[in-house]
Every structure is written in structure tokens, then in C-alpha cells.
Amino acid sequence: MSRAALLERLKELQETPKFRNRDIRTISAILSNEALARHIAVCEEQAAAYGERQSA
């Protein structure tokens, strides 16, 4: 995935309820593409878990 696509996905995650009041994007400036992809994966896992807890 290109860096632009990764940053777009991170922007989408920033707007989820889990991360709405937290800054998860600034760190992207110093991360390699591989590290950025891992950061996004972790954020996606956390957002999904948060959504499941809110639904229960």
C-alpha cells in the first residue's frame, strides 16, 4: 500500500469514536511505511474492539 493510501486510512481511523479525541496521526511523520502500516493495523484492532464493547 502506498504511503498516501496509508495516511488516508489513518485519517479515516482518526474520525472513529475510539480515536476522535486522541492524536494518532502526528507520529506518522517519523514512521517508515512498514511501521506506519503496523500502527494502522493496531489502531484498526483497537477501533474494532472498542466498537464491539460499545455494542454489548
C-alpha positions in Angstrom: 0.0 0.0 0.0 1.3 3.4 -0.8 2.2 6.0 1.9 -0.7 8.2 0.6 -3.1 5.3 1.0 -1.8 4.6 4.5 -2.2 8.2 5.5 -5.7 8.3 4.1 -6.6 5.2 6.1 -5.1 6.8 9.2 -7.2 9.9 8.6 -10.3 7.7 8.5 -9.4 6.0 11.7 -8.8 9.4 13.4 -12.5 10.1 12.9 -13.8 6.9 14.6 -15.3 7.2 18.1 -12.3 5.4 19.6 -9.8 8.0 18.4 -11.9 11.1 17.9 -10.3 12.9 20.9 -6.8 11.4 20.5 -4.0 12.3 18.1 -2.9 9.1 16.2 -1.7 10.9 13.1 1.3 13.1 14.2 3.5 10.1 14.8 3.2 9.2 11.1 5.7 11.9 10.2 8.6 9.9 11.7 7.4 6.3 10.9 8.6 4.3 8.0 6.0 2.8 5.7 6.3 -0.5 7.4 5.9 1.0 10.8 3.0 3.1 9.7 1.2 0.1 8.3 1.7 -1.7 11.7 0.5 1.4 13.6 -2.7 1.5 11.4 -3.2 -2.3 12.0 -3.0 -1.8 15.8 -5.4 1.2 15.6 -7.8 -0.8 13.5 -7.8 -3.6 16.0 -8.4 -1.2 18.8 -11.2 0.6 17.0 -12.9 -2.8 16.3 -12.6 -3.9 19.9 -14.0 -0.5 21.1 -16.9 -0.9 18.7 -17.7 -4.4 20.0 -17.6 -3.2 23.6 -19.9 -0.3 22.8 -22.4 -2.7 21.1 -22.5 -5.1 24.0 
